[in-house]
């Protein structure tokens, strides 16, 4: 993921599982959770697995540039939902205020850019996209050079959490509805997520997309399958360690047994889950997001979250963006 995003933090914590008893190491490498990650998964001999947004997997540009995408990549694990953060400067109080203004979507082909394009299209709001990296976007916001910036990542995103309260920046609400029901999942931010930006007892609604850890189905590298198998065995066997206090809270929301409709698992993951039918690693946080809808005070039941996520993935698979 982007070096300022949550994916790097998640990858670094995952890599710690391999520090002791594993014969090899996992090295987090900055990426974009988008087209660049897909290209590296398929062609870079040094990359065996990577994060990719489900928005990117469903995007028509992705599908046209990578023929037989679902046959070329396989799922290691479906990960936690990725919240859409729209950070705005003072004077911008709603999404409607962004019409005709410059809004950072992030680098072309990255997960934030694809999600931002899809979101504003669904909302019928025309903005002027710019393509800045995360840190440059924050600086441009502070200077008032752009109106807002879209960030997609697991809350709390370190870059946003680190913004001081007196910078004049704030998160815009994204109401679930308004044509978003078929595309995204309901979520929200509160003071616990971003204490510098959100007051106590205040919730800002937003939406979330999905994220998966993927690997190439095959590579011109005889060791690729073995390395992926070792990744699966170590990650799945020690997954409970990632749910400890002090690590990213999103680990508690992941169900390793959750599928990604229309996609196959890597054989090692399928085999591990078959051999461990009752393992705790199969269970996500039952009171939270087991099927991928983000935790929220909105009146959405667990069954509804399950249905929403499955419909969302199926819609992406069938329609693209």
C-alpha positions, 0 to 999 in steps of 0.5 A: 500500500501507500507508504502513508496508508494502513496497508504498510502498518498491517504488512509490517505487523504481519511480517513480525510473525515470521521473525522467529521460527520461519525459514524466510522473511516477509518484507513489506514493500510500498505499493498502491493497492491497485494496478501497480500491485497487480502488475508486480504480483504477476511479473515481479520475481521479488513479489509473492503476495500483495494487497489489492482493493476489490474496487480495483479488481472490479474496475473496467480499466483493470479488467481491460488491461489484465486479461483473465484477471480472476484466473491470473490471481488467487486469494490468500485471504479476504481482509478487513474493509477499507474506509473511505476518508474524504479530508477537506479544508475549511469552508467545505462542509459537504460533498456537494460543496466539492462540485467544480473544485479540485479534489485529490484522488491519489496516484493514477491506477491506485486504489484511492483513485479508482474508489474516488472516481467510482464514488463521485460518479455514483453521487453525480458530483463533478469535481476536478481530479488531481493526482497527488500522493498522500503527504503532498495532498495533506500539504496542499490542503493546508495551503488551501490549494485543493478543496479535499483529498480522498484516502482509502484505508483501514481506520485509523489511518496513521497519516490522518490520525496524526493531523493536529486539531488546529490545522483547519482540516476535517472529515466530510460525511458520506451518507450511505444511500444516494446511489451508494447502496449497490457499491459500498458498505456503511461505516463511520468514524468517531472520536476514538478513531480520530481524536484530533479531528472528531469531537466526543460523542460524534459520529461521521458517516462514511462508506467502505470498500473491500481489500484482499491479500492476493498471489499470482496463480503461477509464475516463472519461478519454481519457488513461488508456490512454496513461498506462498504456502509458507506464508499461508501456514505461518499467517493462518497458524499464528493469526491470533497473535495479530489480534492482541492489544497494541496492534492494528484493531482491524485484525480483529475484524478478519475472518480467514475463511471468508471467500471472495465471490468469483475468485479462487483461493490459493491451494495452500489456503484452501488446504489449511482451512480444510485441515482446521475446520474449527480453528479460531483463525477462521473467526472474525469479530462476531460483533463487528464485521465478519462479512466485511461491512464496517462497524457503525452505529447504523441499524444494520444487522450482522445478517444484513452485513453478510448479504450487503457484502456478498451482493456488493462483490457480486455486483462488482464482478458482474458490472465493473465500474 
